[in-house]
Amino acid sequence: MKKSKYTIGTAGFLAILIISILGSVISNTTILWLILAICGAIVAIQNIQIKEENSFLIGTGTLIIVITAILIIPEFGSVSMSPIGSFLVNLVVGFGVAGFVVALGLISRLGLER
């Protein structure tokens, strides 16, 4: 039987999901987004390995594009002001920071290799 290996990065990933859900009903977004950003940075630093960077960046970019499209398309207008819209925005903040940190690491490593 294979043992599961949970890390601080795994906890950060779960924290983003849980805080995004709980935060969709809380009105104080500044503190919430700060916590989500910190969790996103933890996920990027602790969980994402060099061989996983490209896949993670593609997944994060796709997530942000799809959520942004859902929030700005007029047919989904009721979603953007609902708790679901708030949840989606919270996900973009958390995973957006994670993607940003991974992208910075990738860009800096590419610059150092030359």
Secondary structure, 3 states (H helix, E strand, C coil): CCCCCCCHHHHHHHHHHHHHHHHCCCCCHHHHHHHHHHHHHHHHHHHCCHHHHHHHHHHHHHHHHHHHHHHHCHHHHHHHCCHHHHHHHHHHHHHHHHHHHHHHHHHHHHHHHC
